[in-house]
Amino acid sequence: MSGREGGKKKPLKQPKKTGKDLDEEDVAHKQKMKEQQKALADAKAKASQKGPLASGGIKKSGKK
């Protein structure tokens, strides 16, 4: 019994998939996701133009 035979055996490599078969639902879903990402980016840009909504946290008064 040789030392190379013991232990876990490596699984055989699966052949790589060549190209994805996209049907109409997949194309529509990808388009919808792109639109959502674009809308989110636009909303972030508009929000950053107005400035920060919350300032630096707890405000401290001068003397007690």
LOSE-532121 format. One line per 2 residues: for each residue x, y, z of C-alpha. Coordinates in Angstrom, 1 decimal. Last residue first. Example, Ala and Ser with C-alpha at 12.3 -4.5 7.8 and 13.67 -1.06 7.14 Angstrom:
2
13.7 -1.1 7.1; 12.3 -4.5 7.8
***
This chain:
64
-22.9 72.7 33.0; -20.8 74.6 30.5
-20.7 74.7 26.7; -23.4 72.4 25.5
-22.6 69.2 23.7; -24.2 68.0 20.5
-24.6 64.3 20.0; -24.1 63.1 16.4
-22.0 64.9 13.8; -24.7 66.2 11.5
-27.6 64.2 10.0; -29.0 65.0 6.6
-25.7 65.5 4.8; -25.7 67.7 1.8
-28.4 68.3 -0.9; -26.2 67.2 -3.7
-25.5 63.9 -2.1; -29.2 62.9 -2.1
-29.5 63.7 -5.9; -26.5 61.5 -6.7
-27.7 58.7 -4.5; -31.1 58.8 -6.2
-29.5 58.7 -9.6; -27.4 55.7 -8.6
-30.5 53.9 -7.3; -32.4 54.6 -10.5
-29.5 53.3 -12.6; -29.3 50.1 -10.5
-33.0 49.6 -10.8; -32.9 50.0 -14.6
-30.0 47.5 -14.9; -32.0 45.0 -12.8
-35.0 45.4 -15.0; -32.9 44.8 -18.1
-31.4 41.7 -16.5; -34.8 40.3 -15.7
-36.2 41.0 -19.2; -33.2 39.1 -20.7
-33.6 36.2 -18.3; -37.4 36.0 -19.0
-36.8 36.1 -22.8; -34.4 33.1 -22.8
-30.7 33.2 -22.2; -28.7 30.2 -23.2
-25.3 30.8 -21.7; -22.1 30.4 -23.6
-19.8 27.4 -23.3; -20.0 25.8 -19.9
-16.6 24.6 -18.7; -16.1 20.9 -18.5
-16.3 19.5 -14.9; -13.0 18.7 -13.2
-12.9 15.2 -11.7; -13.2 15.2 -7.9
-9.9 14.8 -6.0; -9.6 11.6 -4.0
-9.5 12.0 -0.2; -6.9 10.2 1.7
-4.7 7.2 1.0; -3.5 6.0 -2.5
-0.4 8.2 -2.5; 1.1 6.6 0.5
1.6 3.2 -1.2; 0.0 0.0 0.0
***
